[in-house]
Amino acid sequence: MMAQLSILGPRHVVDRDSAFSELKQLAVDNDAFFRNSTSTYGSRLAECCQEIALSSNLVQDLVKQMLIVSSKCDYDKNTPGNGYRSLISVCDMAVCQLISILRDCSQNRSNIMFRISHHCKEVEGFAAVLRFLILAYQQVVAGMEMFAESSLFPPLEGEYERYTSFLRGIESLDTSCFYARPLGFQFSPSVARIFRVIGFVLATYSLSWDKEEGPISSFFNSGKYLMSPEQRALRIVKVIRESDIEFCKGFWNLSELGMMSKWFCPVMAVCDMREITLHGPLPLRTKSGEIILVPEPSSHTGPRPIPYRIISVVAREGLTTSPAKHKASPFLLIHCHGGGYVATSSQSHETYLREWACAINCPIVSIDYSLAPENPYPRATEEVLYAYTYILNNAKKFGWTGQKLVMVGDSAGGNLITSITLNLIQINAARLPDGIIPVYTPFLFQYLPSPSRVLSFMDPLLHMGVVIRCAAAYTGAKLDDELAAKGSLSNSNTAQVNGHKSLYQYVDEVQKAQHLDFDDSVFDEYKDEKESPVQENGKRKATDTNELTPSTAKLVAPKKRTLSQSLADTAAVAAGHAFDTVSDWFESPRTPIGFNDKPKLNRAATLTPQMAAKVQQEEAREQETNFSSLLKIDLPRDPLISPMYASPELLRQLPPFYFVGCHLDPLLDDTIMFARKLRDSGGTVRRLDIFDYIPHGFLNFTLVSPDCREGSRLVIQRIKEAFFSEI
C-alpha cells in the first residue's frame, strides 16, 4: 500500500516553539503601543493583544499533548494523517495569520493612513479563533481517555449516550469567528476565496426562508452581510443552529441551477439523462453458479424508473442510435454523487465528471438515486443495486464490453458504493466491482466524537449541525414535534428543488496580498533527506517533531516602490478607510466577534483541561438546544448504513479500495479507521491519499480552484490504477 500526501510540492518547516514565542512578542509589543490609545479600536486592539499574549501558552501546551498522541493514530508510519494532526494544523494556520497581521500592525501603526478599525477586527477575529481552539482542544485532550490506544473513535459496542457530552460541550462555544473575517483561513487561498462567496450567499439565501424578513429588509440585510463579515457570521451561525433539513437541501441544490459544465467543461459526444425502466426482478449470478433475483426498488415511495446520466467523450457502439466510430470500451465507471443523501444530483457533479471522461476515455454512468428525507434508507441502496444488476445484464447499452468495472463516489456517494458492495457480498454475487474509490466518505453514521469531527464546528460547509440532520434524514429517524417546532428557519413553502500547499506557500500568498515581506532566512528547510518530512517520491514521513510552517521572521524593511505604485497603494488605503467607515455602520452592538466566550477562557486558564472540559460540559447539559435534541436520536447500527460495523468476514471479501481523504475534512477519521479495519481484516487497501489544505467537497470546486483541480487529477490517476491493476 502506498500513500500520496503532498501533491503540490515540498513543505518548509520551522520550530513551533519559536513561532509561539514570536506571536507572544508581537502581541506584547502591540499591546504596549495601543494601551494608552484614546481610540475605541486602539483600546480593543490592546485588550486583544493582552489576551493573545496570555493564551498562547495555553494553546501551545494543548498542541503538545495532541502531538504526542497523533503519531499513534496514523494509518501507518508512511501515511501521517488523523484528526489530531488536523487540529494541530488549524492551530498552526491561526498562529500564522496572527503573526502576519500583528507584524503589519507593528510596521504601519505610526502611519497616518493606518486602518486601525480594520486591523483591530482582523486581530479580534483570529484571537477569537485562538480562544475557540483553546476551549475546544481542552475537550479533545480531556476526551482522550474515551478512546482506546491508537483509536480515533470510542468503542463501537455499548451505549453511546455518555459520549454526547463531548459534542455538546464544543457546540455550546461561539463558532461565529469561523464565518467572519477568518472564514476559510485554514484552507488554501484559492479555496478561502470560494468560501467567502459561499458564506455571503448562505447568509443572503437564508433570508428567503425567514418568515420575519420582508423584501425591503432582505435587500438591506444583503448589503449588510456583504459589508460586514461580523454580521454575516452571526447570521450563518443562526442558520446552522436553527435551520431544518429542507433549508439544507434548498441551499445545496443551488448548485443544480448552474450552467458551468456547458460553458467551461469539455464537450462530450454523449451526455444524456436516461432511465432504467423497471422490468421486474433482475437475474444475478452467484459464486455457486445459481441465479438469484434482485427485486425492483420500492421502499417508501413505490416502484419507479431509475434516472442516470451517461457521459462519454466519444460515441461508442450501443451508446447512440447513429453509427458509432468507436467500439465498446473494456472499462466502465459507475459514479454515485454526494450531498448527504438529501441533495444534489449528477448535474451538479457534471463539471468534474466530464474531465474524468476525457482523461479516462471510458463511459461514466452517474446514478441519480432517490433522496431523503422522502426516500430514506434503504431506497438508495435498492436503486443502485438494481441499476448495477441492470448494467451487468445490458453491458452493450452502456458502450461497455463487460470487462472492467470500477465504482467511485464522493461523500455520501462513497458510503453508498461501499454499502452496495457489502450487499453484493452478502447475497454471494459472483461479479463484484474491480475497484472501489470512496472520496472523503462517511463510514460511521453515528453521533460519536472523534478528533477530526471537531473540525465540523469550524467547517464552512460541513458543520456538525448539518451532518447530524443529514444522518437523521437518511436513516429515517423521526424528530419529535417539539424539536420540529424549534427551528425558526423553516420555510412555510417547502423547497422547490428536490479541497496541498505548504503553510510557507500559504503565508507567502497572504503576504503578497497584503504587501508584506518575510525574511526567508529564518525558515530552516531540512537539507538532509533523513531529517526531511518529505521524501523524493512525494510521500511524507510521519514526524513527532515540534514543527510549524509559518515564518517566525524578524521584521524587515519594505522594498522600495515606484511613485505610481505608491500612489496606487495610497488610493487603495483611502478606499479601505471608506469601506471601514461603511462597515462600522452595521456594527451594533460594537462588541468583538466571539466576545461571549471570554469568561470561559479566563476560567479555563486556571484549570486543567480535564477540569475545564467537565465544567463546560455541565453548563452545556443545562441548555436544551436543537443540537442536543438531535443527539438523542438513536441511529441504527447497520453495516449497510455504517460500513464500520461490517464484520471482518465481510470486509476481507471486498475488492481493492483506493481511499481519498482530506487533511481538513471532518470525516477524515472515518477514512483512517475504516481503512485500518479493512486492512486488519485481511482486505486490500491499495492506496490511501490525504490531501492538505483542500476541503470536503473539493471535487465540486475544480473549475475555480487550482488546488482542488490537482486533487481531482489524482483521483483520475487512482481510477486508472483500479482499471489496469490485477486483483
N, C-alpha and C positions, 0 to 999 in steps of 0.2 A: 504494500500500500504506500502510495506516495502522497505528498501534500504540497499544494501550491499556495503559499501565503502572501508573498509580496510580488504583485504583478506589475507594479508601476515604479520599480526601481528600489535601490537600497536606501535604508534609513540611516540617519546620523543620530548619535546618542551623546548625552551629556549627563553628568551626575545629577540625580534628582535632588539630593540634599542642597547642592549649590543653587538650584533653581528656586527652591523654597526660601533659601537664605536671601537670594536676590529679590524675591517677591516681598519679603518682610522689610528689607532695606528700603525699597521703593515706597512701600506703604508708610513707613515711619517718616521718610523724607517729605512726602506729600502732606502727611498729617501736620508736620511742623510748619509747613508753608501756609496751609489753609486754615490752621487752627484759629487764628485771630482775624479771619476774614469777616467783613461786615455783610457780605453777600449770603443769602439763604443757601444758595447752591454751594458756596465755599464752605459753610458750616457743615452741610450734609456730606460733602466730599471728605472733610476732615474726620467726621464721625465714622464714615465708611472705611477709611484707611485705618483707623484705630481698630475696628473690628477685624479687618484683614490681617493686621499685624498680630493680633491676639489669637485668631483662629487658625492661622497657618500651621502652627504646631499640632493642633488637634487633628486636622485632616492628614497631615504628614504621618502621624502615628497610626491612624486607621489604615492608610495605604500600606504601610509596612506590614501590618498584621495580615492584610489580604494578600500581599505579595508572597508571604510565607506559604499560604495555603494554595495559591494559584497553581504552582508547579505540580501539585499532586492531582490536579483535576483535568489536565490536558488529555486529549485522545491518546497521544503517545509523545515521546520526547522530541520528535521531529515536527510535531504539529502543535505549537503553543497557541492555545485559544480556549477560553471559557469565560463565564460571566465575571469572575473575579478580575481577570485581566482586562476585560472590557470596562469595568467600573474604574479601574486604575487609569485606563486610557482617558476616560472622560475627565477625571480629575486633572490629568496632565494637560489636556486641552484647555481647561478652565484656567489653570495656572499660567499657561502660555499666553492666553488672551489678556489676563490681568497684568502680566509683565509688560505686554505690548502697550496697553492703554496707560498704565502708570508711567511708563517711560515717556510717552507722548506728553503727559501732564508735566513731567519734570523738565522736558525740553522747551515747552511752549507756554508755560503758565505765566511767565512775565510779559508775554507778548500782548499788546493792546487788543489784538484780534482773537485772543484765546476764547474758545467757546466753552465757557465754564459749565453752563447748564447741560450741554451735550456730553462733556466728559464726566460730569457728575452722574448722569443717568447711565452712562456706559459702565462706570465703575460700580454703581449700585446694582446694576443688573447682574454682573458677574460675581459680585460679593454675595448676592442672593443665591446664585448658583452654588458657590462655595458653602454657604450656610445650609442649603438643602443637602448637599453631598455629605456634610458632617453628620447631620441628623439621620439621613438615610443609611449611611455607612455604619453608624453605630448599631442600627437594626441588623445590618448584614453581619457584622462582627459578632454581635450577641447571638445571632441565629445560627452561627456555625455549628453549635452543639446539636442542632436538629439533624444535621447531615452526617451520614456515615463517612468514614475517611475516603477521600477521593470522589465522593458522590456530590452531584450538584442539585439533587432533589432529596427531600425527606423520604423515608421508607414508603413504598407504594402500598404496603399492607397496612391494615388497621384503619382507625378513624382519622379523617383529615381536618376536622373542625379546629383542633388545637393549633393548627398551623396558620389559620386565617388572621390571627392577631398580628403576625409579621406584616402581612399586606395592609391591614387596616392601620397599623402604626405609620407606615410610609404614606398611605393615601391621605391621611389627615394633615400632612405637611402642605405647605403652599408651593405649588409647582408652577405658578404663573411666570416665574423668571425664565422658564424654558420656552416660553412663547412670546416673550418681549424682545428686547434688543439682542439677547444672546441666541435667539431662535436659530437652531441648526448649527451652532458653533462646533459641535463635536464631529461634524461630518466635513468632507472636503469642500472647498469653496464653491465649486460648481453645484453641489447638492444643497448647500446652505442657501444659495440664491433661489433655488426651486422652492424650498420650504418657506421662505419669506413670502413668496407669491401665494403658496397654498394656505399659509396662515391668514393672509388678508382675505382670500376667497372664502375660507371656512367661517371666519367671523362675520363676513358680509352675508354669506348664504344662510347662516343661522337666523338672520333677521326675518327671512321669509317664513320661518317656522314658528316665530314667536307671536302669539296671538295679541300681545300688548303693543306690537310695533305697527304703526301706520305707515303709509307711503312716504310722507314727509320726514317722519322720524327715521325711517330706514335710510333715506337718502343722506340725511345729516350724519347718522352714525357710520355710514360707509366711509365718508370723508374722515371722520374721527379715527377710524381704525387704520386708515392709510397714513395719517399724520402722527398718530400717537401709538407707538408699539406697546406702551404700557396698557392703554385702554383695550387694544386688540387682545393682549394676553389675558386680561380679566374676562373678556367675552369668551375666549376659547376655553378657558378653564370651566366657566359656567356651562358651556355647551357639552363638554366632555362628561361632566358630572351629572347633568340633568337630562340629556337627550335620550330618546328611545332608539330602538333598532331601526325604525323606519327613517329616522333622520340619518343614521349612519349609511343606510342603503342609498338614500337620496343623494348624499354628498359624494359617496364613492362612485355612484353612477353618473356623475357629471362627466367623467372621463369617457362615457359612452357617446357623448354629444360631439366629440371632436372629429375632425376630418384629417388629422395629421398623417395617417397611413396613406391616404390618397395623394397628399401633397408632397410629402418628403420621403416616402419609402419606395423601394424598388417596385417596378411594375411586374405583376405576376401574369403568367399565361392563364392560370386558374386561381380564382379567389372568390369562391361562391359559398353562400349559405344553402345547405341541403338538409334533408331529413331522413332519418331511418324510420321507415314506416313499420309499425308493429305487424308481424306475421305469425303471431302465436309464439309458443316456446321454441327456442332455437337449439339445435343439437350441438353438443360439445363433447369431444372425445376425452376420456380419462387415461391415466397412465396404464391401467389394466386393459385398455382396448375397448372398454364399454362406452356406450353413448348415453350421456345424461342430457336432460333438457333444462335450459336456462329460461326461467319464466319471464313474461313481459313485466316491465316495471309498472307498479300500480299503487304503491303505498301513498296514503294520504289524499291524493287528488285524482286517482284513477289513471287508466292507460291513455297514452297519447304519444305521437311521434317524438323522436329524439333529435333535436336540431344539432348540426355540427357545421363547422367551417372547414372546407378543403382548400389547401393552398399548395400551389406548385409553380415553380419558376418556368417550367416548360410543359407543353401539352403532351401528356403521355397516353398510351393506349388505355382505354377504359375510363379516363377522366372526362373526356369530351366526346360529343356525338360526331364532330367533324374528324376527318382523317388526322391522326396524330403522327408527328415526325419522330417521336421518341418512344422507345419501348418501355414497358413497365419497369419500375425501379425494384431492385432487390431489397431496398430499405423503405421502412415506413415509420414515421414518428407520430405517436399519439400524445396529444397535449391536453392537460386539464388546467384551466386558469385558476388564479387565486381570487380573493375577495371575501375571505372569511366565511364562505359558504352562504353569504347573504347578498352579494352584489357583484357587479361587473359581468362581462361575457367575453367571448373570443374577440369581439370587435375592439375593445379597449386594449387587448393584448396583441393586436394585429401588427403593431409597429415593429416589435422585435421578431415576431413570427415570420414576417416577410424577409427580414435579414437572414434569419435562420434558413429559410427555404432556399435562398441564393447560395449560402455558404455550404449547406449540406447536400443540395441538389437532389432532394427526395421529397415526395408528398408529405404534407403535415395535415393531420386530422385533429382539429381542436373541438372538443365536445362541449356543447353548451348545456350542461346538466341543470336540473331544476334547483332553485334556490330556496333557502329557509328565509323566514320562519314558516311560510306557507307549505314548504316541502322539506321538513327536517329529515334527519336520518331515519330509515335507510334509503330514501328515494334516490339520492345522487349515486350511491353505490349500485343500486339496482340498474340505473340507466347506463352507467359507464360499463358495468359488467355485460349488459345486453349489447351495447354498442361494440365492445371488444369481441364478443362472440360473433356478432354480425360481420365484422370486418374479417375475422378469420375465415368465415364461410363464403365471403364475397370479395376476395382479395383483388380481383381484376377491376372491380368497380372503383377502386381507390388507386389505380395505377401502380399496383404492387404485385410482385411475383409470389409473395407469401414466404419469403426467406427471413430476413432480419427485421425484428420489431422492437423498438425502444419506446418507453413511456417516460415523459418528463412533465413535471408540474411545479408551479410556484406557489408557495404558501399553502393555502387550503388545498390547492390542486396537488401539491406534493403529498399531503396527507391522503388524498383520495386515491392516487395511483398506488400508494403503499397498501392502503386498505383493500383495493381490488386485487392486488397480487396475493395478499394473505388469504383472501376469499377463494381465489383460484386454487391455492394450495389446499385449503380446507375441503374443497369438492374434488380434489385429486385430479385436476385438469392436467392433460398431457402437455399442452402448449402454454408456457409462461413467457413473459417478455424477456428479451435477451439482455436487457439492462434497465435499471430504474434510476432516474436522476431527479431527486427531490431538491428543490431550491428554496432556501430559507423557510423550512417547513415545521409546523407544529406536530409533534409526535405524542403529546400528552395533553388532552383536553381535560384538565383539572385545575382548580384554583389552588395550586400548590406553589409555594415560593421557590425561587432559585435566584442566584446572583444576577444572571442575565435578565430575568424578568423584572428586576428593579429598573432596568433601562426603560421599560414601558412607561414609567411615570414621567419620563423626560423625553419621550419619543414624539415627534410632531404628528405622526400618522397612526402609530400603533399603541395608543395609550391603553393602560390596563382596563380602564372602564369600558373601552370599546371591545377589547379582547374578550372580557367575560360576558358581554352582551351577545357577541357572536357565538361563543361556546354554548350559551343557554339556548339561543335560537336554533342552532344546528342539531343539538341533542334533543330538542323538543321539550326542554324543561319549561314548566309553567310558572309564570310570575304571578304572585298573589295580587289581588286588586289594590291593596294598599300601596305596593311598590309601583304599580302601573299608574296610579293617580299622582305619584310624587313628581314625575317628570314634567317640567313646565315647558319643555321644548317639543311637545308632541303636536304635530300639525293636525288641525281639525279635518283637513282633507288629506287622505293617505297619499303617499308618494306616487307620482305618475310614472315613474320609471322603476319597473320591476328589475446605495447603492456604495487602491492603497497609495495614498500619498503619505510620505513621512510627515511627522509633525514639523520637522525642519522646513520641508517644502511648503507646508500649510502656512506656517508663520511667515515664511518669505513672501507668499502671495498676499497675506494680510498686510504686511509691512509695505509692500508695493502700493497697495490700495490706499494706504494712509500716508504715503510719502515719508516713511520712517526707514532708518538704516540699522542693520545689525552688524556687529563686529563678528565676522565668521570665525575669527581666530579662537574663540572660546569653545567651538564645537570640537570635541575630541573624537574624531572619526577613527574607528579602530583600523589599524593598518595590518595587524596580524590576523590571518584568516582564522586562527584558532579562537581568537577572542571575539570575533565579529558575530553578531546575531544573524547575519545574512550570509549564506553560503553562495558559491559561484553558481550553483544550479537554480538559484532563486528560492530555495527553501529556507525558512527561518528557524534557527535553533531556539529551543526553549531556554530562557535565562531567568535567573533569580536575582540578577544584579539590580542595584538601585539606580536605574537609568531613566532619564527623561529626555525627550527630544527638543522642547523649546529652548531657545537660547537663553543663557544667563549672562549675556554680553554686558560689558560696560557701555555707558552712553558714549556715542561718538558724534563728532560734529557733522551736521548735514552737508551734503555735497553742494558745491556752488551751482547756482541756477541762472539761466539767462533772464534778461529783462522780460521777455514775453512769457516765460514760464512763471516768473514771479507775479506778473500782472494776472495771469490766469488763476494762480493759486489764491491771490487776494480776492478775486471775484468769486471764487468757489467758497472761500471762507465767509464772505459777506452773504452769499446765498444761504450758507449754512446757518448763520445767525438769524436770518429771516425765517428759515424753517424752524429753528429752535423756538422763536417767539410764537409762531403759529401753533406749534406743538404744545407749548405751555398753556394755551387757552383751554386745552382739553384735560389738563391735569387737575382733577378735583375728586377727592381731596389730594393735596400735594404731599403724598407720602411715598417713600421709596417702594419699589416693587419688592414683594416678599417680606414686607415690614412685620407682618403678624408673627413670623417665626423667630424674631429676635429674642423674645423672652425665653423661648425653648433653647436657643443656642447658649444664652447666658447660664441657664440651668445645667445644660449638658456639659459645659466646660468644667463643672465642679464634680461630675460623676464619672464613673467608669462606663464604658459602652454598654455593658450589661444592665447597669442600674438605669442609665438614661433611656435605654430601649424599653425597659419594663414600665417606667413611668409614662412614657409616650404611649405605649400600648394600652395602659389602663385608662388614660384620658380618651383615647380613640374609642375604647369599648363603651364609653358613656354616651357617645354620639351615634345616633342612628341615621344612616345616610342611604342613598340608593346603592352605593357601592357595598356597604355592609350587608344590605338585604340580598343583593345578588350573590354574595359569598355563601349564603345559607343554602343555596340551591344544590341539591345532591345530583351530581352528574354520573352517568353510567360508567362502569369500568369494563368497557368492551374493547377488545383489541382491534376491531374494525372501525372504531372511532378513535381510539388512542393506541396506536401500534406498540407503544411502550409496554403494554400489558401482554403482548403476544408471548407465548411460551417459547423456550429455546428450540423445541422440536419444530415449531412453525418457522422460526427465524432462520434456522440453518438451511431450510429448503428455498429461501428466497434467491432470486437471481442476483447477479452482481450489482452493487449500489455505488453510485457516484454522488456523494453528498456535496452540496454547495451551501455555505452559510456566510453570515456577515458578522464581523467582529462587534458591531454596534447594534445587532439585531436582538430584540428581547427574546427571540426564540432560539438563540444560539445554543443554550444549554440543552434544549430538546434535541438538536442535531448531534451534539457531542455525546450525550448519554445514550441515544438510540444507536449511534454508530458503534459505541463501545459495547453495548449489549448485543448487537448483531455480530460483531467480531468475536466476542467471548462465547457466543452460542455456536460458533462454527460457521457462520455466514461469511459472505465475501464482501469486503469493503475495498473497492478498487481505488477510490480517491476520496479525499476529504479536503475541500478547499474552503478557506476562510478569508474573505476579503476585508481589507481595512478601510475604514472611513467612508463606506457607502452604506445606504440604509436598506432595511427591509423594503421590498418592492422595487429594488433598483432597476429591474428589467423594464419597468414602465417609464423610466426616465432616460432611456438610451438615446433618444433624439436630442435631448437638451443637456446632457452631462457626459463629457468625455470619459470621466471616471466610471460611470455606470456602463458606458459603451464597452469599455475594456472588460468589465465583468461579464457582459453578455458574450463577448468573444471567447472567453474562457469556457463558458457553458457550451458554446458551439464545439469547442475542442473536446470537451468531455462527451458530447453526443457522438462525435466521430469515433472516439475511442470505444464507446459502447458498441457501435455498429461493427467495427473492424476487429474487436477482441474475440478471442476464442474462449468459450465458457469452460 
